Structure formats: C-alpha cells, structure tokens
Amino acid sequence: MVCAIAMSLAYPVREYIAQRRGIAELQAEKARVEADRRALAAQAEQIRDPNWIKRASKERLHYCGPGEKCYVVMDPKPSTGQAAVKQPAQTPPWYQTLWESVEAADAGTGRKAG
C-alpha cells in the first residue's frame, strides 16, 4: 500500500519541481527583457534630446556647426601600436591592359579563350 501511494505521488511531485524550475527560468528571462527595455527607453529619451544629437554628430561624424571652424589633425606616421596600412599591389590601368590585349591579338601572340 505504501509503495502504491509513493508511486502515485512521484509523478505529481516531479511535475511540480519541473514547473517551479520553468517559472524560475521565465522570471530570469523577464528580468533580462525588462532591463533591456529600460536601457532602450533611456536611449530613446537620450536620442530625443537635441543637444545629444549635436554632440553625437560632432563626435561620431565630425560635423561642424554653422560658423564653426573644424580641424582634423592626422599623425604623420602611425604609432608603434598601430599596424601600418598595406598598400594594394599596383595594377595597370584598364585601358593599358586593353591596349596590350589588342596589340597581342594583332601580333598573333595572344591566347585563345575557351
């Protein structure tokens, strides 16, 4: 009789524990979504501020206001921490390549495609 009672209670107890675990996971997800929502609301409020828009456009896009003089100072050499910019390989201009192919076709030294 005790075994029958234990067996009949095992499934509901297991389901109860699984549902409590699911509730805890959903509450954690709700907290993350609510934090994201608050951050987006704060960002939206910040974007509505005209002073923030002016400051961001000057900092990010290097815009100048009317009547302002803006200068961009560039380093003559990259610092040791920065990698030097690699120059692309020099390829001949398209018209030179075209003219060379015309000359090769005229001389009969060109390759036949196909």
C-alpha positions in Angstrom: 0.0 0.0 0.0 2.8 2.4 0.9 4.5 1.6 -2.5 1.3 2.4 -4.3 1.0 5.8 -2.5 4.6 6.6 -3.2 4.3 5.7 -6.8 1.1 7.8 -7.2 2.8 10.8 -5.7 6.1 10.6 -7.6 4.8 11.9 -10.9 2.9 15.0 -9.5 6.0 15.9 -7.3 8.3 15.6 -10.4 5.9 17.8 -12.5 5.7 20.3 -9.6 9.5 20.6 -9.4 9.8 20.9 -13.2 7.2 23.7 -13.3 8.9 25.5 -10.5 12.2 25.3 -12.4 10.4 26.6 -15.5 8.9 29.5 -13.6 12.3 30.5 -12.2 13.8 30.5 -15.8 10.9 32.6 -17.1 11.3 35.1 -14.2 15.0 35.4 -15.0 14.2 35.9 -18.7 11.6 38.5 -17.8 14.2 40.4 -15.7 16.6 40.4 -18.6 14.0 41.6 -21.0 12.8 44.3 -18.6 16.4 45.5 -18.2 16.8 45.7 -22.0 13.5 47.6 -22.3 14.7 50.1 -19.7 18.0 50.6 -21.5 16.2 51.1 -24.8 13.8 53.6 -23.2 16.7 55.5 -21.8 18.4 55.5 -25.2 15.2 56.7 -26.9 14.9 59.5 -24.4 18.5 60.5 -25.0 18.1 60.5 -28.8 15.2 62.9 -28.5 17.5 65.5 -26.8 18.7 68.0 -29.5 21.9 68.7 -27.6 22.8 65.0 -27.6 22.2 64.9 -31.3 24.6 67.8 -31.9 27.2 66.3 -29.6 27.0 62.9 -31.2 27.2 64.3 -34.7 30.3 66.2 -33.8 32.0 63.3 -32.1 31.0 60.4 -34.3 30.6 62.0 -37.7 32.9 65.0 -37.3 30.2 67.5 -38.3 30.7 71.2 -37.8 28.0 73.7 -36.9 27.4 76.9 -38.9 30.1 79.4 -38.3 32.4 76.9 -36.7 35.9 76.1 -37.9 36.7 72.4 -37.5 40.1 70.9 -38.0 41.2 67.3 -38.3 44.8 66.6 -37.2 46.3 63.5 -38.5 49.5 61.8 -37.3 52.3 61.8 -40.0 53.3 58.3 -39.0 51.3 55.5 -37.4 52.3 54.9 -33.8 54.1 51.7 -32.8 50.8 50.2 -31.5 49.0 50.6 -34.8 49.7 48.4 -37.8 50.8 50.1 -40.9 48.3 50.3 -43.7 49.3 47.9 -46.5 49.3 49.5 -50.0 47.5 47.4 -52.6 49.5 45.9 -55.4 49.9 48.2 -58.3 47.8 47.0 -61.2 48.0 48.6 -64.6 45.0 50.8 -65.6 42.2 49.1 -67.5 43.0 50.9 -70.7 46.6 49.8 -70.7 45.5 46.2 -70.3 43.0 46.6 -73.1 45.6 48.1 -75.4 48.1 45.3 -74.6 45.5 42.7 -75.5 44.7 44.5 -78.8 48.5 44.5 -79.6 48.8 40.8 -78.7 45.8 40.0 -80.9 47.3 42.0 -83.8 50.7 40.3 -83.4 49.1 36.9 -83.1 50.7 36.2 -79.7 47.5 36.3 -77.7 45.9 33.2 -76.2 42.6 32.0 -77.4 39.9 31.8 -74.7 37.7 28.8 -74.5 
